[in-house]
Amino acid sequence: MFPPGTLYTRRFADMYANCACCGQTFEPEPGYYYGAMYVSFAFSTGIFLTVLFILSLFVKEVTTIMVAITVLVVVVGLLPVVFRLSRALWINIFIRYEGPCNLIPKK
């Protein structure tokens, strides 16, 4: 779905137009990936809860500022990964994965 070598660059959001194996378009309709924002929100909530749990293990008194800064740093650091993962999960909800290229029958 995504060109290699673009994960932690300014082009992390670039996507191929179609699958090289089966020809499936990666943007079936305009605005298709708006739903992926909800998946991304779920990941961000999980990150927040994980950071809060880890901070509570290692810090005696957890402050709001401490949580906010830590979550901000972690979420921004993982932004390209969460972005790509949420888009991949969103498209897999609606379009069935057929397997690796060598197992897809040619039409």
C-alpha positions in Angstrom: 0.0 0.0 0.0 2.8 2.4 0.8 6.1 3.0 -1.0 9.1 1.6 0.7 11.5 4.0 2.5 8.9 6.6 3.2 7.8 5.8 6.8 9.7 8.5 8.7 9.9 11.1 6.0 7.6 13.9 4.9 6.1 11.5 2.4 4.8 9.0 5.0 1.2 9.5 3.8 2.0 8.6 0.1 0.1 5.6 -1.1 0.2 3.6 -4.3 -2.9 4.2 -6.5 -3.5 0.4 -7.1 -2.3 -2.9 -5.8 0.6 -4.3 -7.9 -0.8 -7.8 -7.7 -4.5 -7.7 -8.1 -5.1 -4.1 -9.3 -7.4 -3.2 -6.4 -7.6 0.6 -6.1 -6.5 1.9 -2.7 -9.0 4.8 -2.7 -12.3 3.2 -3.8 -14.1 6.5 -3.4 -13.4 10.1 -2.4 -13.1 10.5 1.4 -12.8 6.7 1.8 -10.3 7.0 4.7 -12.3 9.4 6.9 -13.4 6.3 8.8 -9.7 5.5 9.4 -9.7 8.4 11.8 -11.8 6.4 14.2 -9.3 3.6 14.1 -6.5 6.1 14.7 -8.5 7.5 17.6 -8.7 4.0 19.1 -5.0 3.6 18.8 -4.4 7.0 20.3 -6.6 6.1 23.2 -4.7 2.8 23.7 -1.4 4.8 23.7 -2.8 7.2 26.2 -3.9 4.5 28.6 -0.6 2.6 28.2 1.4 5.8 28.9 -0.7 6.5 31.9 -0.2 3.0 33.2 3.5 3.0 32.7 3.9 6.5 34.3 1.9 5.3 37.3 4.3 2.4 37.7 7.5 4.5 37.6 6.4 7.9 39.0 5.1 8.4 42.5 2.8 11.4 41.6 1.6 11.6 38.0 0.6 15.1 37.0 -1.6 16.2 34.1 1.3 18.1 32.5 3.5 15.0 32.7 0.9 12.8 31.1 0.1 15.4 28.4 3.8 15.9 27.4 4.5 12.2 27.4 1.5 11.3 25.4 2.2 14.1 22.9 5.8 12.9 22.4 4.8 9.3 22.0 1.8 10.0 19.7 3.8 12.4 17.4 6.7 9.8 17.4 4.3 7.1 16.3 2.2 9.2 14.0 3.5 7.6 10.7 3.0 4.1 12.1 -0.5 4.8 13.4 -1.5 6.6 10.2 -0.5 3.7 8.0 -1.8 1.0 10.3 -5.2 2.7 10.7 -5.5 3.0 6.9 -4.5 -0.6 6.3 -7.0 -1.8 8.9 -9.8 0.4 7.5 -9.4 -1.0 4.0 -9.2 -4.5 5.3 -12.6 -4.1 7.0 -14.3 -3.7 3.6 -12.0 -5.4 1.1 -11.0 -9.0 1.5 -7.2 -9.7 1.5 -6.4 -12.4 -1.1 -3.0 -13.3 0.1 0.5 -12.9 -1.2 1.0 -12.1 -4.9 2.2 -15.6 -5.8 -1.0 -17.1 -4.5 -3.4 -14.8 -6.3 -4.7 -16.4 -9.5 -4.1 -14.2 -12.6 -7.2 -13.2 -14.4 
